[in-house]
Amino acid sequence: MFAYGSLMWNPGFEVAASEEAVAYGWHRAFSLRIERLRATSEAPGLMLALRPGGSCSGLVLKLPCTTKRENLRTLLAREIRYAEVCDMVRWVAVKTPTGMRRALTFWASGRQSSLTEKIPLEEAAGLIAQACGPAGSCAEYLHRTVSDLADRKIYDRNLWQLQQIVAARLRALQQHNRI
């Protein structure tokens, strides 16, 4: 699997091996609209997906051979919940220190559903700041992803900018609630 977000810090399966990787022609973006896990129908949010263009640094995660099928089923059930985005899984070429590899990953196909359209940064920040569901908040998801990327010395300019905007909105909301 090519991991670029939460799969890096919470794969949900035993990782047999991992390697740094770059997917050229793709970038990570909060562009998958959600109303579950870290959001609700009343407070919808956004999750990460790959979108065409740019490049994305992440990890290639190898699933153990003995449990590959079960792990893949579990992972797909966790990541793909809407019929509109059932084709969000695809193979991508990634460059690793040991050469080129093919890896499965999750991407946002805007041509099929409004659930995966490109979302302006300010609108994304608003959705992320207000969304919270049974698995936590979208703001926490963003923060954990940015922190994990920083620990791995991966800099994603758009996520850092988004993190700053969301943090400022949350601080303003906190101050407003104190008044």
Contact map, one row per residue, 1 for C-alpha under 8 A:
11100000000000000000000000000000000000000000000000000000000111100000000000000000000000000000000000000011100000000000000000000000000000000000000000000000000000000000000000000000000
11110000000000000000100000000000000000000000000000000000011110000000000000000000000000000000010000000011100000000000000000000000000000000000000000000000000000000000000000000000000
11111111000000000000000000000000000000000000000000000000011110000000000000000000000000000000000000000000100000000000000000000000000000000000000000000000000000000000000000000000000
01111111000000000000000000010000000000000000000000000001111000000000000000000000000000000000000000000000000000000000000000000000000000000000000000000000000000000000000000000000000
00111111100000000000000000000000000000000000000100000000010000000000000000000000000000000000000000000000000000000000000000000000000000000000000010000000000000000000000000000000000
00111111111000000000000000000000000000000000000000000000000000000000000000000000000000000000000000000000000000000000000000000000000000000000100110000000000000000000000000000000000
00111111111100000000000000000000000000000000000000000000000000000000000000000000000000000000000000000000000000000000000000000000000000000000000000000000000000000000000000000000000
00111111111000000000000000000000000000000000000000000000011000000000000000000000000000000000000000000000000000000000000000000000000000000000000000010000000000000000000000000000000
00001111111000000000000000000000000000000000000000000000000000000000000000000000000000000000000000000000000000000000000000000000000000000000000010010000000000000000000000000000000
00000111111100000000000000000000000000000000000000000000000000000000000000000000000000000000000000000000000000000000000000000000000000000000000000000000000000000000000000000000000
00000111111111100000000000000000000000000000000000000000000000000000000000000000000000000000000000000000000000000000000000000000000000000000000000000000000000000000000000000000000
00000010011111000000000000000000000000000000000000000000000000000000000000100000000000000000000000000000000000000000000000000000000000000000000000000000000000000000000000000000000
00000000001111100000000000000000000000000000000000000000000000100000001000100000000000000000000000000000000000000000000000000000000000000000000000000000000000000000000000000000000
00000000001111110000000000000000000000000000000000000000000000110000000000000000000000000000000000000000000000000000000000000000000000000000000000000000000000000000000000000000000
00000000001011111100000000000000000000000000000000000000000011110000000000000000000000000000000000000000000000000000000000000000000000000000000000000000000000000000000000000000000
00000000000001111100000000000000000000000000000000000000000011110000000000000000000000000000000000000000000000000000000000000000000000000000000000000000000000000000000000000000000
00000000000000111110000000000000000000000000000000000000000011100000000000000000000000000000000000000000000000000000000000000000000000000000000000000000000000000000000000000000000
00000000000000111111000000000000000000000000000000000000001111000000000000000000000000000000000000000000000000000000000000000000000000000000000000000000000000000000000000000000000
00000000000000001111100000000000000000000000000000000000001110000000000000000000000000000000000110000000000000000000000000000000000000000000000000000000000000000000000000000000000
00000000000000000111110000000000000000000000000000000000111100000000000000000000000000000000000110000000000000000000000000000000000000000000000000000000000000000000000000000000000
01000000000000000011111000000000000000000000000000000000111100000000000000000000000000000000011110000000000000000000000000000000000000000000000000000000000000000000000000000000000
00000000000000000001111100000000000000000000000000000011111000000000000000000000000000000000011100000000000000000000000000000000000000000000000000000000000000000000000000000000000
00000000000000000000111111100000000000000000000000000011110000000000000000000000000000000001111000000000000000000000000000000000000000000000000000000000000000000000000000000000000
00000000000000000000011111000000000000000000000000001111000000000000000000000000000000000000111000000000000000000000000000000000000000000000000000000000000000000000000000000000000
00000000000000000000001111100000000000000000000000011111000000000000000000000000000000000000000000000000000000000000000000000000000000000000000000000000000000000000000000000000000
00000000000000000000001111110000000000000000000001111111000000000000000000000000000000000000000000000000000000000000000000000000000000000000000000000000000000000000000000000000000
00000000000000000000001011111000000000000000000001111111000000000000000000000000000000000000000000000000000000000000000000000000000000000000000000000000000000000000000000000000000
00010000000000000000000001111100000000000000000111100001000000000000000000000000000000000000000000000000000000000000000000000000000000000000000000000000000000000000000000000000000
00000000000000000000000000111110000000000000000111100000000000000000000000000000000000000000000000000000000000000000000000000000000000000000000000000000000001100000000000000000000
00000000000000000000000000011111000000000000011110000000000000000000000000000000000000000000000000000000000000000000001000010000000000000000000000000000000000000000000000000000000
00000000000000000000000000001111100000000000011110000000000000000000000000000000000000000000000000000000000100000011111000010000000000000000000000000000000000000000000000000000000
00000000000000000000000000000111110000000000011110000000000000000000000000000000000000000000000000000000000100000011100000000000000000000000000000000000000000000000000000000000000
00000000000000000000000000000011111000000001111000000000000000000000000000000000000000000000000000000000000000000011000000000000000000000000000000000000000000000000000000000000000
00000000000000000000000000000001111101110001111000000000000000000000000000000000000000000000000000000000000000000010000000000000000000000000000000000000000000000000000000000000000
00000000000000000000000000000000111111111011100000000000000000000000000000000000000000000000000000000000000000000000000000000000000000000000000000000000000000000000000000000000000
00000000000000000000000000000000011111111001000000000000000000000000000000000000000000000000000000000000000000000000000000000000000011000000000000000000000000000000000000000000000
00000000000000000000000000000000001111110000000000000000000000000000000000000000000000000000000000000000000000000000000000000000000111110000000000000000000000000000000000000000000
00000000000000000000000000000000011111110000100000000000000000000000000000000000000000000000000000000000000000000000000000000000001111111100000000000000000000000000000000000000000
00000000000000000000000000000000011111111011100000000000000000000000000000000000000000000000000000000000000000000000000000000000001111011100000000000000000000000000000000000000000
00000000000000000000000000000000011111111111100000000000000000000000000000000000000000000000000000000000000000000000000000000000001110000000000000000000000000000000000000000000000
00000000000000000000000000000000001100111111000000000000000000000000000000000000000000000000000000000000000000000000000000000000000000000000000000000000000000000000000000000000000
00000000000000000000000000000000000000011111000000000000000000000000000000000000000000000000000000000000000000000000000000000000000000000000000000000000000000000000000000000000000
00000000000000000000000000000000001000111111100000000000000000000000000000000000000000000000000000000000000000000000000000000010011100000000000000000000000000000000000000000000000
00000000000000000000000000000000111100111111110000000000000000000000000000000000000000000000000000000000000000000000000000000010011000000000000000000000000000000000000000000000000
00000000000000000000000000000000111001110011111000000000000000000000000000000000000000000000000000000000000000000000000000000011011100000100000000000000000000000000000000000000000
00000000000000000000000000000111110000000001111100000000000000000000000000000000000000000000000000000000000000000000000000010011000000000100000000000000000000000000000000000000000
00000000000000000000000000000111110000000000111110000000000000000000000000000000000000000000000000000000000000000000000000000000000000000100000000000000000000000000000000000000000
00001000000000000000000000011111000000000000011111000000000000000000000000000000000000000000000000000000000000000000000000000000000000000000000000000000000000000000000000000000000
00000000000000000000000000011111000000000000001111100000000000000000000000000000000000000000000000000000011100000000000000000000000000000000000000000000000000000000000000000000000
00000000000000000000000001111000000000000000000111110000000000000000000000000000000000000000000000000000011100000000000000000000000000000000000000000000000000000000000000000000000
00000000000000000000000001111000000000000000000011111000000000000000000000000000000000000000000000000000001110000000000000000000000000000000000000000000000000000000000000000000000
00000000000000000000000011100000000000000000000001111100000000000000000000000000000000000000000000000000000000000000000000000000000000000000000000000000000000000000000000000000000
00000000000000000000000111100000000000000000000000111110000000000000000000000000000000000000000000000000000000000000000000000000000000000000000000000000000000000000000000000000000
00000000000000000000000111100000000000000000000000011111000000000000000000000000000000000000000000000000000000000000000000000000000000000000000000000000000000000000000000000000000
00000000000000000000011111100000000000000000000000001111100000000000000000000000000000000000000000000000000000000000000000000000000000000000000000000000000000000000000000000000000
00010000000000000000011111110000000000000000000000000111110000000000000000000000000000000000000000000000000000000000000000000000000000000000000000000000000000000000000000000000000
00010000000000000001111000000000000000000000000000000011111000000000000000000000000000000000000000000000000000000000000000000000000000000000000000000000010000000000000000000000000
01111001000000000001111000000000000000000000000000000001111100000000000000000000000000000000000000000000000000000000000000000000000000000000000000000000010000000000000000000000000
01110001000000000111110000000000000000000000000000000000111110000000000000000000000000000000000000000000000000000000000000000000000000000000000000000000000000000000000000000000000
11100000000000000111100000000000000000000000000000000000011111000000000000000000000000000000000000000010000000000000000000000000000000000000000000000000000000000000000000000000000
11100000000000111110000000000000000000000000000000000000001111100000000000000000000000000000000000000000000000000000000000000000000000000000000000000000000000000000000000000000000
10000000000000111100000000000000000000000000000000000000000111110000000000000000000000000000000000000000000000000000000000000000000000000000000000000000000000000000000000000000000
10000000000011111000000000000000000000000000000000000000000011111011001000000000000000000000000000000000000000000000000000000000000000000000000000000000000000000000000000000000000
00000000000001110000000000000000000000000000000000000000000001111111000000000000000000000000000000000000000000000000000000000000000000000000000000000000000000000000000000000000000
00000000000000000000000000000000000000000000000000000000000000111111000000000000000000000000000000000000000000000000000000000000000000000000000000000000000000000000000000000000000
00000000000000000000000000000000000000000000000000000000000000011111000000000000000000000000000000000000000000000000000000000000000000000000000000000000000000000000000000000000000
00000000000000000000000000000000000000000000000000000000000000111111111000000000000000000000000000000000000000000000000000000000000000000000000000000000000000000000000000000000000
00000000000000000000000000000000000000000000000000000000000000111111111100000000000000000000000000000000000000000000000000000000000000000000000000000000000000000000000000000000000
00000000000000000000000000000000000000000000000000000000000000000011111110000000000000000000000000000000000000000000000000000000000000000000000000000000000000000000000000000000000
00000000000000000000000000000000000000000000000000000000000000000011111111000000000000000000000000000000000000000000000000000000000000000000000000000000000000000000000000000000000
00000000000010000000000000000000000000000000000000000000000000100011111111100000000000000000000000000000000000000000000000000000000000000000000000000000000000000000000000000000000
00000000000000000000000000000000000000000000000000000000000000000001111111110000000000000000000000000000000000000000000000000000000000000000000000000000000000000000000000000000000
00000000000000000000000000000000000000000000000000000000000000000000111111111000000000000000000000000000000000000000000000000000000000000000000000000000000000000000000000000000000
00000000000000000000000000000000000000000000000000000000000000000000011111111100000000000000000000000000000000000000000000000000000000000000000000000000000000000000000000000000000
00000000000110000000000000000000000000000000000000000000000000000000001111111110000000000000000000000000000000000000000000000000000000000000000000000000000000000000000000000000000
00000000000000000000000000000000000000000000000000000000000000000000000111111111000000000000000000000000000000000000000000000000000000000000000000000000000000000000000000000000000
00000000000000000000000000000000000000000000000000000000000000000000000011111111100000000000000000000000000000000000000000000000000000000000000000000000000000000000000000000000000
00000000000000000000000000000000000000000000000000000000000000000000000001111111100000000000000000000000000000000000000000000000000000000000000000000000000000000000000000000000000
00000000000000000000000000000000000000000000000000000000000000000000000000111111100000000000000000000000000000000000000000000000000000000000000000000000000000000000000000000000000
00000000000000000000000000000000000000000000000000000000000000000000000000011111110011010000000000000000000000000000000000000000000000000000000000000000000000000000000000000000000
00000000000000000000000000000000000000000000000000000000000000000000000000001111111011000000000000000000000000000000000000000000000000000000000000000000000000000000000000000000000
00000000000000000000000000000000000000000000000000000000000000000000000000000001111111000000000000000000000000000000000000000000000000000000000000000000000000000000000000000000000
00000000000000000000000000000000000000000000000000000000000000000000000000000000111111000000000000000000000000000000000000000000000000000000000000000000000000000000000000000000000
00000000000000000000000000000000000000000000000000000000000000000000000000000000011111100000000000000000000000011010000000000000000000000000000000000000000000000000000000000000000
00000000000000000000000000000000000000000000000000000000000000000000000000000001111111110000000000000000000110011011000000000000000000000000000000000000000000000000000000000000000
00000000000000000000000000000000000000000000000000000000000000000000000000000001111111111000000000000000000000000000000000000000000000000000000000000000000000000000000000000000000
00000000000000000000000000000000000000000000000000000000000000000000000000000000000111111100000000000000000000000000000000000000000000000000000000000000000000000000000000000000000
00000000000000000000000000000000000000000000000000000000000000000000000000000001000011111100000000000000011110000000000000000000000000000000000000000000000000000000000000000000000
00000000000000000000000000000000000000000000000000000000000000000000000000000000000001111110000000000001111000000000000000000000000000000000000000000000000000000000000000000000000
00000000000000000000000000000000000000000000000000000000000000000000000000000000000000111111000000000001111000000000000000000000000000000000000000000000000000000000000000000000000
00000000000000000000000000000000000000000000000000000000000000000000000000000000000000001111100000000111100000000000000000000000000000000000000000000000000000000000000000000000000
00000000000000000000001000000000000000000000000000000000000000000000000000000000000000000111110000000111100000000000000000000000000000000000000000000000000000000000000000000000000
00000000000000000000001100000000000000000000000000000000000000000000000000000000000000000011111000011110000000000000000000000000000000000000000000000000000000000000000000000000000
01000000000000000000111100000000000000000000000000000000000000000000000000000000000000000001111100011110000000000000000000000000000000000000000000000000000000000000000000000000000
00000000000000000000111100000000000000000000000000000000000000000000000000000000000000000000111111111000000000000000000000000000000000000000000000000000000000000000000000000000000
00000000000000000011110000000000000000000000000000000000000000000000000000000000000000000000011111111000000000000000000000000000000000000000000000000000000000000000000000000000000
00000000000000000011100000000000000000000000000000000000000000000000000000000000000000000000001111100000000000000000000000000000000000000000000000000000000000000000000000000000000
00000000000000000000000000000000000000000000000000000000000000000000000000000000000000000000001111110000000000000000000000000000000000000000000000000000000000000000000000000000000
00000000000000000000000000000000000000000000000000000000000000000000000000000000000000000000001111111000000000000000000000000000000000000000000000000000000000000000000000000000000
00000000000000000000000000000000000000000000000000000000000000000000000000000000000000000000111101111100000000000000000000000000000000000000000000000000000000000000000000000000000
00000000000000000000000000000000000000000000000000000000000000000000000000000000000000000000111100111110000000000000000000000000000000000000000000000000000000000000000000000000000
00000000000000000000000000000000000000000000000000000000000000000000000000000000000000000011110000011111000000000000000000000000000000000000000000000000000000000000000000000000000
11000000000000000000000000000000000000000000000000000000000100000000000000000000000000000011110000001111100000000000000000000000000000000000000000000000000000000000000000000000000
11000000000000000000000000000000000000000000000000000000000000000000000000000000000000001111000000000111110000000000000000000000000000000000000000000000000000000000000000000000000
11100000000000000000000000000000000000000000000000000000000000000000000000000000000000001111000000000011111000000000000000000000000000000000000000000000000000000000000000000000000
00000000000000000000000000000000000000000000000011000000000000000000000000000000000000011100000000000001111100000000000000000000000000000000000000000000000000000000000000000000000
00000000000000000000000000000000000000000000000011100000000000000000000000000000000000011100000000000000111110000000000000000000000000000000000000000000000000000000000000000000000
00000000000000000000000000000011000000000000000011100000000000000000000000000000000010010000000000000000011111000001100000000000000000000000000000000000000000000000000000000000000
00000000000000000000000000000000000000000000000000100000000000000000000000000000000010010000000000000000001111111001100000000000000000000000000000000000000000000000000000000000000
00000000000000000000000000000000000000000000000000000000000000000000000000000000000000000000000000000000000111111111110000000000000000000000000000000000000000000000000000000000000
00000000000000000000000000000000000000000000000000000000000000000000000000000000000000000000000000000000000011111000100000000000000000000000000000000000000000000000000000000000000
00000000000000000000000000000000000000000000000000000000000000000000000000000000000110000000000000000000000011111101000000000000000000000000000000000000000000000000000000000000000
00000000000000000000000000000000000000000000000000000000000000000000000000000000000110000000000000000000000011111111100000000000000000000000000000000000000000000000000000000000000
00000000000000000000000000000000000000000000000000000000000000000000000000000000000000000000000000000000000001011111100000000000000000000000000000000000000000000000000000000000000
00000000000000000000000000000011110000000000000000000000000000000000000000000000000110000000000000000000000001001111100000000000000000000000000000000000000000000000000000000000000
00000000000000000000000000000011100000000000000000000000000000000000000000000000000010000000000000000000000111011111110000000000000000000000000000000000000000000000000000000000000
00000000000000000000000000000011000000000000000000000000000000000000000000000000000000000000000000000000000111101111111000000000000000000000000000000000000000000000000000000000000
00000000000000000000000000000010000000000000000000000000000000000000000000000000000000000000000000000000000001000001111100000000000000000000000000000000000000000000000000000000000
00000000000000000000000000000110000000000000000000000000000000000000000000000000000000000000000000000000000000000000111110110000000000000000000000000000000000000000000000000000000
00000000000000000000000000000000000000000000000000000000000000000000000000000000000000000000000000000000000000000000011111110000000000000000000000000000000000000000000000000000000
00000000000000000000000000000000000000000000000000000000000000000000000000000000000000000000000000000000000000000000001111111000000000000000000000000000000000000100000000000000000
00000000000000000000000000000000000000000000000000000000000000000000000000000000000000000000000000000000000000000000000111111100000000000000000000000000000000000000100000000000000
00000000000000000000000000000000000000000000000000000000000000000000000000000000000000000000000000000000000000000000001111111110000000000000000000000000000000000000000000000000000
00000000000000000000000000000110000000000000010000000000000000000000000000000000000000000000000000000000000000000000001111111111000000000000000000000000000000000100000000000000000
00000000000000000000000000000000000000000000000000000000000000000000000000000000000000000000000000000000000000000000000011111111100000000000000000000000000000000110110000000000000
00000000000000000000000000000000000000000000000000000000000000000000000000000000000000000000000000000000000000000000000001111111110000000000000000000000000000000000010010000000000
00000000000000000000000000000000000000000011110000000000000000000000000000000000000000000000000000000000000000000000000000111111111000000000000000000000000000000000000000000000000
00000000000000000000000000000000000000000000110000000000000000000000000000000000000000000000000000000000000000000000000000011111111000001110000000000000000000000000010000000000000
00000000000000000000000000000000000000000000000000000000000000000000000000000000000000000000000000000000000000000000000000001111111000000110000000000000000000000000011011000000000
00000000000000000000000000000000000000000011100000000000000000000000000000000000000000000000000000000000000000000000000000000111111100000100000000000000000000000000000000000000000
00000000000000000000000000000000000001110011100000000000000000000000000000000000000000000000000000000000000000000000000000000011111110001110000000000000000000000000000000000000000
00000000000000000000000000000000000011110010100000000000000000000000000000000000000000000000000000000000000000000000000000000000011111111100000000000000000000000000000000000000000
00000000000000000000000000000000000111110000000000000000000000000000000000000000000000000000000000000000000000000000000000000000001111111000000000000000000000000000000000000000000
00000000000000000000000000000000000111100000000000000000000000000000000000000000000000000000000000000000000000000000000000000000000111110000000000000000000000000000000000000000000
00000000000000000000000000000000000011000000000000000000000000000000000000000000000000000000000000000000000000000000000000000000000111111000000000000000000000000000000000000000000
00000000000000000000000000000000000011100000000000000000000000000000000000000000000000000000000000000000000000000000000000000000000111111101100000000000000000000000000000000000000
00000000000000000000000000000000000001100000000000000000000000000000000000000000000000000000000000000000000000000000000000000001001110111111100000000000000000000000000000000000000
00000000000000000000000000000000000001100000111000000000000000000000000000000000000000000000000000000000000000000000000000000001111100011111110000000000000000000000000000000000000
00000000000000000000000000000000000000000000000000000000000000000000000000000000000000000000000000000000000000000000000000000001101000001111111000000000000000000000010000000000000
00000000000000000000000000000000000000000000000000000000000000000000000000000000000000000000000000000000000000000000000000000000000000011111111100000000000000000000000000000000000
00000100000000000000000000000000000000000000000000000000000000000000000000000000000000000000000000000000000000000000000000000000000000011111111110000000000000000000000000000000000
00000000000000000000000000000000000000000000000000000000000000000000000000000000000000000000000000000000000000000000000000000000000000000111111111000000000000100010000000000000000
00000000000000000000000000000000000000000000000000000000000000000000000000000000000000000000000000000000000000000000000000000000000000000011111111100000000000000010000000000000000
00000100000000000000000000000000000000000000000000000000000000000000000000000000000000000000000000000000000000000000000000000000000000000001111111110000000000000000000000000000000
00001100100000000000000000000000000000000000000000000000000000000000000000000000000000000000000000000000000000000000000000000000000000000000111111111000000000000000000000000000000
00000000000000000000000000000000000000000000000000000000000000000000000000000000000000000000000000000000000000000000000000000000000000000000011111111100000000110010000000000000000
00000000000000000000000000000000000000000000000000000000000000000000000000000000000000000000000000000000000000000000000000000000000000000000001111111110000000000000000000000000000
00000001100000000000000000000000000000000000000000000000000000000000000000000000000000000000000000000000000000000000000000000000000000000000000111111111000000000000000000000000000
00000000000000000000000000000000000000000000000000000000000000000000000000000000000000000000000000000000000000000000000000000000000000000000000011111111111100000000000000000000000
00000000000000000000000000000000000000000000000000000000000000000000000000000000000000000000000000000000000000000000000000000000000000000000000001111111111000000000000000000000000
00000000000000000000000000000000000000000000000000000000000000000000000000000000000000000000000000000000000000000000000000000000000000000000000000111111110000000000000000000000000
00000000000000000000000000000000000000000000000000000000000000000000000000000000000000000000000000000000000000000000000000000000000000000000000000011111110000000000000000000000000
00000000000000000000000000000000000000000000000000000000000000000000000000000000000000000000000000000000000000000000000000000000000000000000000000001111111000000000000000000000000
00000000000000000000000000000000000000000000000000000000110000000000000000000000000000000000000000000000000000000000000000000000000000000000000000001111111100000000000000000000000
00000000000000000000000000000000000000000000000000000000000000000000000000000000000000000000000000000000000000000000000000000000000000000000000000001100111110010000000000000000000
00000000000000000000000000000000000000000000000000000000000000000000000000000000000000000000000000000000000000000000000000000000000000000000000000001000011111110000000000000000000
00000000000000000000000000000000000000000000000000000000000000000000000000000000000000000000000000000000000000000000000000000000000000000000000000000000001111111000000000000000000
00000000000000000000000000001000000000000000000000000000000000000000000000000000000000000000000000000000000000000000000000000000000000000000000000000000000111111100000000000000000
00000000000000000000000000001000000000000000000000000000000000000000000000000000000000000000000000000000000000000000000000000000000000000000010001000000000111111110000000000000000
00000000000000000000000000000000000000000000000000000000000000000000000000000000000000000000000000000000000000000000000000000000000000000000000001000000001111111111000000000000000
00000000000000000000000000000000000000000000000000000000000000000000000000000000000000000000000000000000000000000000000000000000000000000000000000000000000011111111100000000000000
00000000000000000000000000000000000000000000000000000000000000000000000000000000000000000000000000000000000000000000000010011000000000000000000000000000000001111111110000000000000
00000000000000000000000000000000000000000000000000000000000000000000000000000000000000000000000000000000000000000000000000001000000000000000011001000000000000111111111000000000000
00000000000000000000000000000000000000000000000000000000000000000000000000000000000000000000000000000000000000000000000000000000000000000000000000000000000000011111111100000000000
00000000000000000000000000000000000000000000000000000000000000000000000000000000000000000000000000000000000000000000000001001000000000000000000000000000000000001111111110000000000
00000000000000000000000000000000000000000000000000000000000000000000000000000000000000000000000000000000000000000000000000001101100000000010000000000000000000000111111111000000000
00000000000000000000000000000000000000000000000000000000000000000000000000000000000000000000000000000000000000000000000000000000100000000000000000000000000000000011111111100000000
00000000000000000000000000000000000000000000000000000000000000000000000000000000000000000000000000000000000000000000000000000000000000000000000000000000000000000001111111110000000
00000000000000000000000000000000000000000000000000000000000000000000000000000000000000000000000000000000000000000000000000000100100000000000000000000000000000000000111111111000000
00000000000000000000000000000000000000000000000000000000000000000000000000000000000000000000000000000000000000000000000000000000100000000000000000000000000000000000011111111100000
00000000000000000000000000000000000000000000000000000000000000000000000000000000000000000000000000000000000000000000000000000000000000000000000000000000000000000000001111111110000
00000000000000000000000000000000000000000000000000000000000000000000000000000000000000000000000000000000000000000000000000000000000000000000000000000000000000000000000111111111000
00000000000000000000000000000000000000000000000000000000000000000000000000000000000000000000000000000000000000000000000000000000000000000000000000000000000000000000000011111111100
00000000000000000000000000000000000000000000000000000000000000000000000000000000000000000000000000000000000000000000000000000000000000000000000000000000000000000000000001111111110
00000000000000000000000000000000000000000000000000000000000000000000000000000000000000000000000000000000000000000000000000000000000000000000000000000000000000000000000000111111111
00000000000000000000000000000000000000000000000000000000000000000000000000000000000000000000000000000000000000000000000000000000000000000000000000000000000000000000000000011111111
00000000000000000000000000000000000000000000000000000000000000000000000000000000000000000000000000000000000000000000000000000000000000000000000000000000000000000000000000001111111
00000000000000000000000000000000000000000000000000000000000000000000000000000000000000000000000000000000000000000000000000000000000000000000000000000000000000000000000000000111111
00000000000000000000000000000000000000000000000000000000000000000000000000000000000000000000000000000000000000000000000000000000000000000000000000000000000000000000000000000011111
